[in-house]
Amino acid sequence: MTGERRVLVYPDRDALVASVAARFLSKTADVVAAKGTAHICLTGGSVGIAVLAAVGDSPARDTVDWSKVHFWWGDERWVPADSDDRNDKQARAALLDRLDVAEENVHAFAASDGPLGLDEAADAYARELARFPSREGEHPRFDITFLGVGPDGHIASLFPDRPGIRETERTVIAVRDSPKPPPERLSLTRPVINGSARIWLVLSGTDKASALGLALAGASYTEVPAAGAKGRKRTVFFVDRDASSEVPESLIAPDY
């Protein structure tokens, strides 16, 4: 079913992380086998990084030909390259540095201590995306896009009632007014995110329950950005029991 949305609920955070990691390994292997290459868009946050660490620890890790996988990010904090706040630094430590993946396949955003300004960095990442056009557009169609969801419902660095969530012309934006620190960031826009074949939103904790409930209840994506995340093939909310308290039982799927 095109655009199908599912909610999968796990008993706790550990079960959630383990299941998403296992599913990521099997799906990435399938995509590489079918297409010869895979484009994966990563997220930050404690759960997103925990999933990457679980992938790195898995005995099945080497079932994927990582040399054929490209890694991207949905957003990045505008901080120095060696900052522990950077999503790409966390992802490298958790997984990427443990894989046989060429550096040119790791597409990180520029850092604040580099030669580019914030707007120039957004333009540079847009040009990098354009180097890998898909049949559907002038940027790669990500095979899997991971998204975290904030308590306010934000995804990537697209925040409620801010201009970024309404942007439709640009593929990458500079963010200067993030309501959570740091204020300056870089982010993919909603059209690029929704060009993904599969969007996997991973949520854990009671503080995410309200945002998840609103997203599934049909809230406006400008008010609850997570409500506007829709993959071309499938959109899956992977959540633990704590985050699912406001999800109607009728929306919870028994399996993927």
C-alpha positions as CSV (number, residue, x, y, z in Angstrom):
1,M,0.0,0.0,0.0
2,T,1.6,3.3,-1.1
3,G,2.0,5.7,1.8
4,E,0.9,3.2,4.4
5,R,1.4,4.3,8.0
6,R,1.8,1.8,10.8
7,V,2.5,2.0,14.5
8,L,4.5,-0.8,16.1
9,V,4.7,-0.8,19.9
10,Y,7.5,-2.5,22.0
11,P,7.4,-3.2,25.7
12,D,10.4,-1.0,26.5
13,R,13.2,1.1,25.0
14,D,15.7,-1.8,24.9
15,A,13.2,-4.0,22.9
16,L,12.5,-1.0,20.6
17,V,16.2,-0.4,19.8
18,A,17.0,-4.0,19.2
19,S,14.0,-4.5,16.9
20,V,14.7,-1.4,14.8
21,A,18.4,-2.3,14.5
22,A,17.6,-5.8,13.3
23,R,15.0,-4.5,10.8
24,F,17.5,-1.9,9.6
25,L,20.1,-4.5,8.8
26,S,17.7,-6.8,7.0
27,K,16.1,-4.0,4.9
28,T,19.4,-2.4,4.0
29,A,20.8,-5.7,2.8
30,D,17.6,-6.3,0.7
31,V,17.9,-2.8,-0.8
32,V,21.6,-3.3,-1.7
33,A,20.8,-6.7,-3.2
34,A,17.9,-5.3,-5.3
35,K,19.4,-1.9,-6.4
36,G,23.1,-2.2,-6.0
37,T,23.3,0.7,-3.7
38,A,21.4,2.2,-0.8
39,H,20.9,5.8,0.5
40,I,20.2,6.1,4.2
41,C,19.3,9.3,6.1
42,L,20.2,9.3,9.7
43,T,19.0,11.2,12.8
44,G,20.5,12.1,16.1
45,G,19.1,11.9,19.6
46,S,19.6,9.3,22.2
47,V,17.3,6.6,20.7
48,G,18.6,7.2,17.1
49,I,22.2,6.8,18.2
50,A,21.3,3.8,20.4
51,V,19.9,2.1,17.3
52,L,23.2,2.7,15.4
53,A,25.2,1.3,18.3
54,A,23.0,-1.8,18.3
55,V,23.6,-2.2,14.6
56,G,27.3,-2.0,15.2
57,D,27.1,-4.6,17.9
58,S,24.9,-7.0,16.0
59,P,26.3,-10.4,14.8
60,A,24.5,-9.7,11.5
61,R,26.3,-6.4,10.9
62,D,28.5,-7.9,8.2
63,T,25.6,-9.3,6.2
64,V,25.4,-5.8,4.6
65,D,27.9,-4.7,1.9
66,W,28.5,-1.3,3.5
67,S,30.7,-0.1,0.7
68,K,27.5,0.3,-1.3
69,V,25.7,2.3,1.3
70,H,25.6,6.2,1.4
71,F,24.8,7.9,4.7
72,W,23.2,11.3,5.0
73,W,21.7,13.3,7.8
74,G,18.3,15.0,8.2
75,D,19.7,17.8,10.2
76,E,22.8,19.0,12.0
77,R,23.6,21.5,14.8
78,W,25.8,24.4,13.7
79,V,28.7,23.7,16.1
80,P,32.4,22.9,15.6
81,A,33.3,19.7,13.9
82,D,34.7,18.1,17.1
83,S,31.6,19.0,19.2
84,D,29.9,16.1,20.9
85,D,26.6,17.7,19.9
86,R,27.1,16.9,16.3
87,N,24.9,14.2,15.0
88,D,27.6,13.0,12.6
89,K,30.2,12.7,15.3
90,Q,27.8,10.6,17.4
91,A,26.9,8.4,14.5
92,R,30.6,7.8,13.6
93,A,31.4,6.7,17.2
94,A,28.3,4.5,17.4
95,L,28.6,2.8,14.0
96,L,30.2,4.4,11.0
97,D,33.8,4.2,12.2
98,R,33.2,0.4,12.7
99,L,32.1,-0.2,9.1
100,D,33.9,-0.7,5.8
101,V,32.4,2.4,4.2
102,A,34.3,4.9,2.1
103,E,34.5,8.4,3.4
104,E,33.0,9.8,0.2
105,N,29.9,7.8,1.0
106,V,29.5,9.6,4.3
107,H,27.7,12.9,3.5
108,A,28.1,15.1,6.6
109,F,27.0,18.7,6.9
110,A,29.6,21.4,7.2
111,A,30.7,22.6,10.6
112,S,30.7,26.1,12.2
113,D,34.5,26.1,12.4
114,G,34.9,25.4,8.7
115,P,35.3,27.9,5.9
116,L,31.6,28.2,5.1
117,G,29.0,30.4,6.7
118,L,25.6,29.0,7.6
119,D,23.8,29.9,4.4
120,E,26.8,28.7,2.3
121,A,26.7,25.4,4.2
122,A,23.0,24.9,3.4
123,D,23.8,25.6,-0.3
124,A,26.7,23.2,-0.2
125,Y,24.6,20.3,1.1
126,A,22.0,21.0,-1.5
127,R,24.7,20.7,-4.2
128,E,25.8,17.4,-2.6
129,L,22.3,16.1,-2.7
130,A,22.0,17.1,-6.3
131,R,25.0,14.9,-7.2
132,F,22.8,11.9,-6.7
133,P,19.5,12.6,-8.5
134,S,16.8,10.0,-8.5
135,R,14.3,9.4,-11.3
136,E,11.8,11.3,-9.1
137,G,13.7,14.4,-8.5
138,E,17.0,16.4,-8.2
139,H,18.1,14.6,-5.0
140,P,18.4,11.0,-3.9
141,R,15.3,9.1,-3.0
142,F,16.4,7.9,0.4
143,D,15.7,4.2,0.9
144,I,15.3,4.7,4.7
145,T,15.0,7.9,6.6
146,F,15.2,7.8,10.3
147,L,13.5,10.5,12.2
148,G,13.3,11.3,15.9
149,V,10.4,13.3,17.2
150,G,10.6,16.0,19.8
151,P,8.1,16.5,22.6
152,D,6.8,19.5,20.5
153,G,6.4,17.2,17.5
154,H,9.4,18.5,15.5
155,I,11.3,16.4,13.0
156,A,14.9,17.0,11.8
157,S,15.2,20.8,12.6
158,L,11.7,21.6,11.3
159,F,9.9,23.1,14.2
160,P,6.2,23.9,14.8
161,D,4.9,27.2,13.4
162,R,8.3,28.2,12.0
163,P,9.1,29.0,8.4
164,G,11.2,25.8,7.8
165,I,8.3,23.4,8.0
166,R,6.6,25.4,5.3
167,E,9.6,25.5,2.9
168,T,8.9,23.7,-0.4
169,E,11.4,25.2,-2.9
170,R,14.7,24.5,-1.2
171,T,16.1,21.1,-0.3
172,V,18.2,22.4,2.6
173,I,17.6,25.3,4.9
174,A,19.6,27.3,7.4
175,V,17.8,27.5,10.7
176,R,18.6,30.5,13.0
177,D,15.7,30.4,15.5
178,S,15.6,26.9,16.8
179,P,13.5,26.9,20.0
180,K,15.9,24.4,21.5
181,P,19.7,25.1,21.6
182,P,21.7,25.6,19.7
183,P,19.6,28.1,17.7
184,E,21.6,27.7,14.5
185,R,21.2,24.5,12.5
186,L,21.0,23.0,9.1
187,S,18.0,20.8,8.0
188,L,16.6,19.0,5.0
189,T,13.1,20.2,4.1
190,R,9.8,18.3,4.2
191,P,9.7,17.6,0.4
192,V,13.1,15.9,0.5
193,I,12.2,13.9,3.6
194,N,8.9,12.9,2.1
195,G,10.7,11.8,-1.1
196,S,12.0,8.8,1.0
197,A,10.8,5.4,0.2
198,R,10.5,4.5,3.9
199,I,10.3,6.9,6.8
200,W,11.0,5.3,10.2
201,L,10.1,7.5,13.2
202,V,11.6,6.1,16.4
203,L,10.1,7.4,19.7
204,S,10.7,6.4,23.3
205,G,9.4,7.9,26.6
206,T,6.3,9.4,28.1
207,D,7.3,12.9,26.9
208,K,6.7,11.9,23.3
209,A,3.2,10.5,23.9
210,S,1.3,13.7,23.3
211,A,3.2,14.6,20.0
212,L,2.7,11.0,18.7
213,G,-1.0,11.1,19.6
214,L,-1.5,14.4,17.8
215,A,0.5,13.3,14.7
216,L,-1.7,10.2,14.3
217,A,-4.9,12.1,15.0
218,G,-4.5,14.3,11.9
219,A,-2.9,17.4,13.4
220,S,-1.7,20.0,10.9
221,Y,2.0,19.4,10.0
222,T,2.7,23.1,10.5
223,E,1.7,22.7,14.2
224,V,3.0,19.1,14.6
225,P,5.7,18.5,12.0
226,A,5.7,14.7,12.7
227,A,2.2,14.6,11.3
228,G,3.5,15.6,7.9
229,A,6.2,12.8,7.6
230,K,5.0,10.4,4.9
231,G,7.2,8.0,3.0
232,R,6.4,7.1,-0.5
233,K,6.2,3.4,0.3
234,R,5.7,3.3,4.0
235,T,5.8,5.3,7.2
236,V,6.4,3.4,10.4
237,F,6.2,4.8,13.9
238,F,8.4,2.5,16.1
239,V,7.5,3.3,19.7
240,D,7.9,1.9,23.2
241,R,5.0,1.4,25.5
242,D,5.5,4.7,27.3
243,A,5.3,6.7,24.1
244,S,2.2,4.9,22.9
245,S,-0.2,5.9,25.7
246,E,-2.2,8.2,23.5
247,V,-2.3,6.0,20.4
248,P,-5.7,4.4,19.8
249,E,-5.5,0.6,19.9
250,S,-7.0,0.5,16.4
251,L,-3.9,2.2,14.9
252,I,-1.4,-0.3,16.4
253,A,-0.2,-2.9,13.9
254,P,0.7,-6.4,15.0
255,D,3.7,-6.4,12.8
256,Y,5.6,-4.6,10.1
